Amino acid sequence: MYRQGDVLIMALEESAVPSNLVDAPGELRDGRGRLVLALGEVTGHAHAVPGPGRLIKEGGVFGPMLLHLPDGGRVVHEEHAVIPLPKGWFRVVRQREYAPGAIRVVAD
């Protein structure tokens, strides 16, 4: 299990990958070609994976994303240490917070 700020990344066995996945929208790659796991609304900094890989969104508003890194990779962010990841599948979950009347994704 890996955590970088408000992003949690958990290794996932390939046999546990759901079959009804939809590729995440193209805007999840930024101008530098990185897969963006979370973009800071305040700072503009990003938790991102440079290099090859695939980011897939599971259903629902708060549905987690699945990250496939066929050759391994690393998670980078302007204010956090780099996290190396082995090759394989990962579940990516954004931290949530409760505000009166709503549950929302934590703003970075």
C-alpha positions, 0 to 999 in steps of 0.5 A, spaced: 500 500 500 502 506 498 500 513 500 502 520 497 498 526 500 490 525 499 491 519 494 491 512 496 494 506 491 493 499 493 496 493 489 491 489 486 491 482 483 490 481 476 484 476 477 481 481 482 480 486 476 473 487 474 471 486 467 466 492 466 471 497 466 471 504 462 477 507 460 478 514 464 477 520 459 483 523 455 484 529 460 487 524 465 493 525 461 496 532 462 500 536 457 506 533 459 503 526 457 503 524 465 497 520 467 494 524 472 491 521 479 489 527 482 490 534 480 490 540 486 484 545 485 488 550 489 495 549 487 495 546 480 500 540 482 498 533 480 499 526 483 501 523 476 505 517 473 509 519 467 510 514 462 506 508 459 500 505 463 493 505 463 488 509 468 481 506 468 475 509 472 470 504 476 463 507 476 460 512 481 461 519 483 466 517 488 468 510 484 476 509 485 480 508 479 485 502 476 492 504 474 495 498 470 503 499 469 505 494 465 513 495 466 512 499 473 512 506 474 513 512 479 508 517 482 510 524 482 508 530 485 511 537 486 511 537 494 512 529 495 517 524 495 517 520 488 514 513 490 516 507 485 511 502 483 512 495 481 509 493 474 502 490 475 495 493 477 493 498 482 486 501 485 487 509 486 482 512 491 482 519 493 481 521 500 474 524 502 471 528 507 465 529 510 462 536 510 455 538 513 450 535 508 455 532 503 461 527 502 466 530 497 473 529 495 479 532 499 481 539 495 489 539 494 
